Amino acid sequence: MAEGCIFCRIARGEIPATIVAESASSIAFRDIGAQAPTHILVIPRAHVASLNQLDDAILLADMFSLVRRVVGAERIADSGYRVVVNTNADGGQSVHHLHLHVLGGRALSWPPG
């Protein structure tokens, strides 16, 4: 884990977060800057800077499995939701720890911006 990374610190329990689901290798928590009624972040517990650095298909599958659990628990699976992965500066990534944004609870427009 990266020492100063805010998501690593959340994964270690050093910074409080509203955790909604977790697995052995991933954790899901509410985004404090929510952009939709449901806005949850799914992160790997291990530090992976971005999607470009992810070379573990099992970890990616675990993260998406956690997304499925979250959307079921949040009751947005049937109405619809969006999963977003921002990568690097032009992709809008502001925290350099891989994370999936799970957005739902309202109609989402396209294109996103």
Secondary structure, DSSP 8 states (H G I E B T S, - for coil): --TT-HHHHHHTTSS---EEEE-SSEEEEE-TT-SSSEEEEEEESS---SGGG---HHHHHHHHHHHHHHHHHTT-TTT-EEEE---TGGGT--SSS--EEEEESS---SS--
